[in-house]
Amino acid sequence: MSKSIGFWPNQQIMDVFLQRFVCILLLSLCLITSLALSSVETPLRWCVNSDLEEEKCRAMSNAFTAHKLKPTILCVLSATTEVSSSSPSSGHSACLRTLAKGEADVTSVKGVEVGVASKKFRLQGIMAENYPGPGDTIAPLDHYAVAVAWADSNITVDTLKGTRSCHPSVHSPSAFAIPLSVLLRRGLMTQMDCTSPLVSAAGFFGNSCIPGVLDISANPAGLNVSSLCSLCDGTGSDNCASSSYEFFYGEQGAFRCLVGLSSQPYYSTEGNQQQKSGRADVAFLRHDTILKMTVTREQITSKDLSTLDRLRLFNKRLRSEFVLLCPEGGSAPVEQYSTCNWGEVKANLLMVPAHSERKKEITQLVEKGLTTALSFGGASVAQVIKMMEFQSEVYLDTLVILLGTSDVSRAPVTPENKWPR
């Protein structure tokens, strides 16, 4: 009987072959899945503190997407606002906590809050906003505190008592702490209450708008300082609020307060709706605010301006209408802020969780993304970030990237912005 010769391997060899084949297949699938997952970009979660900040953040995110710039920005609205006397500005503590919990990657922090953000919430500064001006001698990461008055008023620092004053916020050093320090040092203001400077301010200025003076963090004793809110423009609970819902809040809000540009119309005796107005005497601002909110006659008459630029200029005031009040007396043109200022203030920082596993990645994403965006040419994302003041009626002085910021640079490592390891 003839034997058939088979070419098929026996069962044991087949089992070994199938086992190896399955292992190779599984390893291949794992590799493909890993590559696919690695190609999916993790969005940069940017924390914001209010609806207006979220709108501004989305405008920046949409501009990045439209121009195919990285990273993809996901705007995270913080759910709660922490009110604490230990925080100099309770309105922005919510995002500090959100980052500390790992629920967002980056947020913009005001200079006055950097110490709290670092020590209490373990955040670290990675980039700083720049506010350059012509002929600056100041460090590029800082700005000057200035007092702006009308050129035709003849007001000086020695005649400030009883004037109507405008301040961006009680939490802003350039708007409140620095001016009061100078006035007290010069003996022009009397210290009326050892526990709170608000009483001294209320006794010095005639009427004011200092948003936030009624906040628990600024006024824990609930002192009656209603005169410090008497010039404010908000309605109801928004009046004198430390938020963008108060029309005179923030740098540009304080300038609107100075020129008397209200959000509330009124009706004349003839029944015609008109814009409520009534200018104040002095505004305490950052040096770059007055430069960006005013124009020279040469800028208006220049034949080289585009239509868009002309429209933007016509919504501003002439620079020659204003002067700077020097703290030791006298006045100066607004361009001379380097020699006629009340002090220097640290810049805003972009901060990230100091111990995040993604800190290096986040830093690279922010640095590369913003520097690319701010240098982008044409009608681009750079206009969304650098030229936000054209939409100031919408965005006011919300954070994200402050209006008027012309550049960002890597933040220097200092004890104030680096959490100790």
C-alpha positions in Angstrom: 0.0 0.0 0.0 1.5 3.2 -1.1 2.0 6.0 1.5 0.8 9.6 0.6 3.3 12.3 1.1 1.8 15.4 2.8 3.3 18.8 2.8 1.2 20.2 5.8 3.0 20.6 9.1 1.8 18.7 12.1 -0.6 20.2 14.7 2.1 21.3 17.1 3.9 23.4 14.5 0.6 24.9 13.4 -0.2 26.0 17.0 3.2 27.7 17.5 2.8 29.5 14.1 -0.7 30.7 15.0 0.4 32.0 18.4 3.3 33.9 16.9 1.0 35.3 14.2 -1.5 36.5 16.7 1.2 38.2 18.9 2.6 40.0 15.9 -0.9 41.1 14.8 -1.6 42.4 18.3 1.7 44.3 18.5 1.0 45.9 15.1 -2.4 47.0 16.2 -1.0 48.5 19.4 1.7 50.3 17.4 -0.9 51.7 14.9 -3.2 52.8 17.8 -0.3 54.4 19.6 0.8 56.4 16.5 -2.8 57.4 15.8 -3.3 58.6 19.4 0.0 60.5 19.3 -1.1 62.3 16.1 -4.2 63.6 17.9 -3.3 67.1 19.2 -4.1 67.8 22.8 -5.7 71.3 22.9 -4.3 74.0 25.1 -6.9 74.7 27.8 -6.9 78.5 28.5 -8.7 79.5 31.6 -10.9 82.6 31.7 -12.8 84.3 34.5 -15.9 85.8 32.8 -18.2 85.6 29.8 -16.5 88.6 28.2 -13.1 87.0 28.7 -14.4 83.8 27.2 -15.7 85.7 24.2 -12.3 87.3 23.7 -10.6 83.9 24.1 -12.8 82.3 21.5 -12.0 85.1 19.1 -8.3 84.3 19.5 -9.0 80.5 19.2 -11.0 81.0 16.0 -8.3 83.2 14.6 -5.7 80.5 15.3 -7.9 77.9 13.6 -8.7 80.0 10.6 -5.0 80.5 9.9 -4.0 77.0 10.8 -1.8 78.0 13.6 -1.0 75.8 16.6 -1.9 75.1 19.3 -5.7 74.5 19.2 -7.0 76.7 22.0 -9.8 75.4 24.2 -11.4 78.2 26.4 -12.2 77.0 29.9 -14.6 79.3 31.8 -13.9 78.9 35.5 -17.0 77.8 37.3 -16.7 79.8 40.5 -15.1 83.0 41.8 -13.3 82.7 45.1 -13.6 85.7 47.4 -10.8 85.8 49.9 -9.2 88.6 51.9 -5.9 86.9 51.2 -6.2 87.5 47.5 -5.6 91.0 46.2 -8.1 90.6 43.4 -10.9 88.1 44.2 -12.4 88.4 40.7 -9.5 86.4 39.2 -8.8 83.8 41.9 -11.1 81.2 40.3 -8.7 80.5 37.4 -5.8 80.2 39.8 -7.7 77.4 41.6 -8.7 75.8 38.3 -5.1 75.6 37.2 -4.0 74.3 40.6 -6.6 71.4 40.2 -5.2 70.5 36.8 -8.5 71.5 35.0 -6.8 74.0 32.8 -3.2 74.6 31.4 -2.6 78.4 31.3 -4.1 81.7 32.3 -3.2 85.3 32.3 -2.5 86.7 35.8 -2.3 90.3 36.8 1.1 91.5 38.1 -0.5 92.2 41.5 -1.6 88.6 41.8 1.6 86.9 40.8 2.8 86.4 44.3 -0.5 84.8 45.5 -0.6 82.6 42.3 2.9 81.3 43.0 2.8 80.8 46.8 -0.8 79.8 47.3 -1.7 78.0 44.0 1.8 76.8 43.0 1.8 78.4 39.6 4.8 79.5 37.6 5.2 82.4 35.1 6.3 81.4 31.7 5.7 84.6 29.5 5.1 88.2 30.2 3.2 91.0 28.4 5.3 93.9 27.0 4.0 97.5 26.9 6.7 99.4 24.9 6.6 103.0 24.0 8.8 105.5 22.2 12.1 106.1 24.0 11.4 103.7 26.8 14.0 103.3 29.5 11.8 101.0 31.6 12.3 97.3 31.6 10.2 95.8 28.8 8.2 93.7 31.2 7.0 96.6 33.4 5.0 99.7 33.0 4.7 103.2 34.6 1.9 104.5 36.8 0.8 107.9 35.6 -1.8 110.6 36.5 -3.6 112.0 33.5 -5.4 115.4 33.6 -6.9 117.8 31.1 -4.4 120.2 29.6 -6.8 123.2 30.1 -7.5 122.4 33.8 -4.3 123.8 35.4 -4.6 121.0 38.0 -1.3 119.9 39.7 -0.6 117.3 42.4 -0.8 120.1 45.0 -4.4 121.0 43.9 -5.7 117.4 43.6 -7.7 117.5 46.8 -11.5 117.6 46.1 -11.1 116.7 42.4 -13.1 114.0 40.6 -10.9 111.0 40.0 -11.1 107.8 37.9 -9.3 104.6 38.7 -9.3 101.3 36.8 -9.7 99.2 39.9 -8.9 99.3 43.6 -6.8 96.1 43.0 -4.6 97.9 40.5 -1.3 99.2 42.0 -0.9 101.9 39.4 -4.5 103.0 40.0 -4.8 103.0 43.8 -1.9 101.8 46.0 0.8 103.8 44.2 -1.1 107.1 44.0 -2.2 106.9 47.7 1.4 106.1 48.7 2.7 109.2 46.9 0.0 111.5 48.3 0.5 110.3 51.8 4.3 110.6 51.5 4.0 114.1 50.3 1.6 115.0 53.1 -1.1 116.0 50.7 -3.5 113.2 51.9 -4.2 112.6 55.6 -4.2 109.1 56.9 -7.7 108.9 58.5 -7.9 105.2 59.3 -5.0 103.0 60.2 -6.8 99.9 59.1 -8.0 100.9 55.6 -6.7 103.5 53.0 -10.3 103.7 51.6 -11.3 106.2 54.3 -8.3 108.4 53.4 -9.1 108.3 49.7 -12.8 109.1 50.3 -11.7 112.1 52.4 -9.3 113.4 49.8 -11.1 113.0 46.5 -14.4 114.8 45.8 -16.2 112.1 43.8 -14.5 109.0 42.3 -15.0 105.8 40.4 -12.8 103.1 42.0 -14.3 99.7 41.0 -14.0 97.1 43.6 -13.9 99.3 46.8 -17.1 97.5 48.0 -15.5 94.0 47.5 -15.0 92.0 50.6 -11.3 91.6 49.8 -10.8 95.4 49.6 -13.3 96.5 52.2 -13.8 93.6 54.7 -15.2 95.9 57.4 -17.9 97.2 55.0 -16.8 100.9 55.4 -19.1 103.5 54.0 -17.1 104.9 51.1 -19.9 105.6 48.7 -18.2 108.7 47.3 -15.5 106.4 45.8 -18.3 104.9 43.6 -20.3 108.1 42.9 -18.8 108.5 39.4 -19.2 104.9 38.3 -21.4 104.1 35.4 -22.8 100.6 36.1 -26.4 99.9 37.1 -27.7 97.9 40.0 -25.2 95.4 41.4 -22.8 96.1 38.6 -22.2 99.7 39.8 -18.7 100.0 41.0 -18.1 96.3 40.5 -14.7 94.9 40.0 -15.6 93.4 36.6 -16.1 94.4 33.0 -19.9 94.8 33.6 -19.0 98.2 35.2 -18.4 100.4 32.1 -15.7 102.4 33.9 -13.8 99.3 35.1 -10.2 98.7 33.8 -7.7 100.9 32.0 -10.0 101.9 29.1 -12.9 102.2 31.5 -11.0 104.7 33.6 -10.2 106.7 30.5 -13.9 106.7 29.5 -14.6 108.0 33.1 -12.1 110.8 32.6 -13.7 112.0 29.3 -17.3 111.4 30.5 -18.2 108.7 28.0 -21.1 106.9 29.6 -22.8 103.7 28.5 -26.1 105.1 29.6 -28.1 107.4 27.4 -30.3 110.1 28.8 -33.2 112.1 27.4 -33.0 115.8 26.9 -35.9 118.1 27.7 -36.9 117.9 24.1 -37.2 114.1 24.4 -34.2 113.3 22.2 -32.0 110.5 23.4 -28.4 111.7 23.9 -25.2 110.3 25.3 -24.8 111.1 29.0 -21.5 113.0 29.6 -19.6 114.9 32.3 -15.9 114.7 32.4 -13.8 114.0 35.5 -10.6 115.8 36.5 -7.9 113.1 36.7 -7.4 109.4 35.9 -4.7 107.2 37.3 -3.6 104.9 34.5 -0.8 102.8 33.0 1.5 104.9 30.8 0.5 102.9 27.6 -3.2 103.4 28.1 -3.2 107.2 27.4 -0.9 106.7 24.4 -3.3 104.1 22.9 -6.5 106.0 23.6 -5.2 109.2 22.0 -3.8 110.3 18.7 -1.7 113.2 17.4 -2.9 115.6 14.7 -0.2 114.2 12.4 -1.8 110.7 12.7 -5.2 112.1 11.8 -4.0 114.1 8.8 -1.6 111.4 7.5 -2.4 110.4 3.9 -0.8 107.0 4.5 -3.5 105.7 6.8 -5.8 103.0 5.7 -9.6 103.3 6.0 -9.7 100.9 9.0 -7.0 103.0 10.7 -8.8 106.2 10.1 -12.0 104.8 11.6 -10.1 103.7 14.7 -8.5 107.1 15.1 -11.7 109.0 14.8 -13.0 107.2 17.9 -10.1 108.5 20.0 -9.2 111.9 21.6 -6.4 114.3 20.7 -3.3 113.7 22.7 -2.7 117.4 23.2 -5.9 117.6 25.3 -4.1 115.8 28.1 -1.1 116.2 30.3 0.7 114.1 33.0 0.7 115.3 36.5 4.2 114.8 38.0 4.2 113.6 41.6 6.6 116.3 42.8 4.7 119.1 41.1 4.1 120.5 37.6 3.0 118.6 34.5 4.4 117.2 31.3 3.2 116.0 27.8 1.9 112.4 27.9 4.9 111.2 26.0 7.2 112.1 28.8 6.0 109.3 31.2 9.6 108.0 31.8 10.4 111.2 33.7 6.9 112.2 35.0 5.4 109.0 36.6 4.4 107.9 40.0 6.1 104.5 40.0 6.8 101.2 38.2 4.5 98.2 38.1 5.2 94.6 37.2 3.7 93.2 34.0 1.0 90.6 33.7 2.2 87.0 33.4 1.0 83.9 31.6 1.2 81.2 34.3 1.0 77.4 34.3 0.9 74.8 37.1 4.5 74.5 38.4 4.4 70.7 38.8 2.3 69.7 35.8 3.7 66.8 33.8 2.9 68.9 30.7 4.6 72.1 31.9 7.4 71.9 29.3 5.0 71.1 26.5 2.6 73.8 27.5 5.4 76.4 27.8 6.5 75.5 24.3 3.0 75.6 22.9 2.3 79.1 24.4 5.6 80.6 23.5 5.6 79.4 19.9 1.9 80.0 19.3 1.8 83.6 20.6 5.1 84.8 19.2 4.0 83.4 15.8 0.6 84.9 16.1 1.8 88.4 17.1 4.2 88.5 14.2 1.7 87.2 11.7 1.2 89.7 8.8 -1.9 91.0 7.1 -5.5 90.7 8.3 -4.7 87.9 10.7 -4.7 86.6 14.2 -2.2 89.3 15.1 -4.9 91.8 14.6 -7.2 89.9 16.9 -4.6 90.0 19.6 -2.6 93.2 19.0 -5.5 95.4 17.8 -8.2 94.4 20.3 -8.6 98.0 21.3 -10.7 98.5 18.1 -13.3 96.2 19.8 -12.8 97.7 23.2 -16.5 98.3 23.6 -16.9 94.5 23.6 -13.7 93.3 25.4 -12.9 96.2 27.7 -9.9 95.2 29.9 -10.6 91.5 30.2 -7.5 89.4 30.6 -6.5 86.6 28.2 -4.0 89.0 26.5 -4.6 92.5 27.7 -5.7 95.2 25.2 -2.7 97.1 23.9 -0.2 94.3 24.5 2.2 94.6 21.6 4.4 91.7 22.4 5.0 88.8 24.8 8.4 87.5 25.9 9.7 84.8 28.2 9.1 85.7 31.8 12.3 86.0 34.0 12.4 83.5 36.8 12.0 85.4 40.1 11.1 84.4 43.6 7.7 85.9 42.9 6.7 83.9 39.9 8.5 80.5 40.5 7.2 78.0 43.0 10.1 76.6 44.9 10.8 73.0 44.2 
